[in-house]
């Protein structure tokens, strides 16, 4: 291996190191995911009105029937979330 071969290998090795760094260590541009809303506790739900429970459920992606009793709405929310 001569000096000219060595002079060709150094830039190639440096370029490879830069590419590996760029791919593996730079932060990604992904959007941070929002935390999933949590279902309130039974005690908190019992303090709410039926309309408030319905709004909480919609925030969680659950549709409830306000014609049901509050106890049944809470049970439906717990089972569907």
N, C-alpha and C positions, 0 to 999 in steps of 0.2 A: 504494500500500500504506500503510495507516494504522497508527497505533500499536496499535489493537486487534488487527489482523491479526498484527502482530509478537509481541504478548503471547500469542497462541494458538500460534504456530509454535515458540517457544522450548521450552515444556514437551514438545511433540510430538517435537522434535529430541532433547531429553535422554532421553526415554523410548526412542526408537529406539537411541540410543547404549548405553543400559543393556541393552537386549535383545540387541544385537549382541555386546556384551562377554560377557554371560551365556552365549550360545550358543557363541561362538568361543573364549573364553579361559579359562573356568573348567575345572579339571581334571575329567575324566570319572570316573565311579564304577566303571569296569571293574576286574575283578580282574586283578592282574598274572599273566601266564602263567608257568608254571613252565618252566624250561629242559628241553628234551628230553634224557633220559639218553643218553650217548654209548657206543658200543661200545668196550670196552677194546681195547688194542693186541694184536697176535698174541702178543707176548712175555708180556703179562699173562695172556692166556687160557691159554697153555701151562703157566703156573705153577699154574693152578687145577685143582681136581678136577672130574670130570664133573658132580657135584651142584652145585658152585659155578657152573659154566658154565650149567647149566640155570636156576639162580636169576637170574643176570644176564639171560639170555634172556627169562625171564618178566617181569622188570622192564621190558624193552623191548617186551613184547607179542608175543614169539616163543615158540612151543612147539617144544621139541626132543625127540628120541627118545634116551633114555639108553642104549638098547641098542646104539647106534652107537659107533664109536670116538671118542676125544676129537678127533682131527683132523677127522673128518667132522662132528662136532657144531659145531666152530669154523667149518668151511666153510659149514654150513647157517645158522649165526647170521649170518655175514657176508653171505650171499646174501639172507637174508630181512629184514635190517634196513636 
